Amino acid sequence: MRNGLVGILRSSAAALLFALAATAVPCSAQDGAAAFPADSFAPAETASFSSPEAASPSGAEASAASGTPSADPRSMDCPSAFSAGVAAYAAGKWDAARLAWERCLDLGVRDERVHYDLGNAWFRLGEVGWAILHYEKALAIDPGFADARANLDLAKSRRADLQPARADDPLFARLLAVHSFFSIPFGMKLLLALAFLFGVALSVALLGRGRFRAVAGTAAAAVALLALPVLLSVGYKVWENEFAPRGVVLDRTADLRSGPAAREQVIATVHAGAEVDVKGRSGDWIQVRVGENLEGWLPGTAVGVVQDGF
């Protein structure tokens, strides 16, 4: 009996380690693009990032003294372009910094710090819509990025269309905050860890004796109850990414039309930074929902989609 239980535990541990290793895929670059070295960024310091007006780009302390490179960032690799953006930002050249950091996106790099710095540059340029988009993208990659969340709240306060918070009820707001705290990869790893604990507890409950069997059964039930909300949260995030992407209005003003053509009737005017739910696409037009009930079409160039790949 004891040997059988030990064998189950060993097999479960091996399966968990294999699953965690399989899911630990670097998210710094998309498939086919060179990965951006994680140590190329100096870590962000909270005191330096209190707002876009005061924020230095991440890595500024390491690179700002190098001066603004004269080379065209469009011909650089991502680490060089990022450093050029840091130097340009430190020199107050917001648009040059933006162009340099966008080079990393052109190369397929997916990193929350690049989006965060782009959000700061766009905010300095007075483009609230673009700033909100990149802060949202940073948080989609790392929901725990506190500086990006603080700057996102500040940028939202500068919108012409001040939309109400999606969660007015305090309890629902707390649940939404917990739901938004972790990313899909982290949630998947957490589910794997809970599945491992459930397997161990269930094995002890089935093969153990006496008091250990009862305790293990209770532990298995507790782990299952804990895994359920995590599973629902991860499942909703996956569904949202696939079927209900979120968007941000980029143009300072954009006409919401009744159909996907410039000749269609204007039913409302929205402004930069307004949040929309993306419903579909037809040619160069995107169907969106604004608020709870207002639906219409915006030019594709007027909307930035938070989720990659739409």
Summary of the structure (lengths in Angstrom):
residues: 310
radius of gyration: 23.5
end to end distance: 53.6
largest distance: 77.0
contacts: 945
relative contact order: 0.10
helix: 56%
strand: 13%
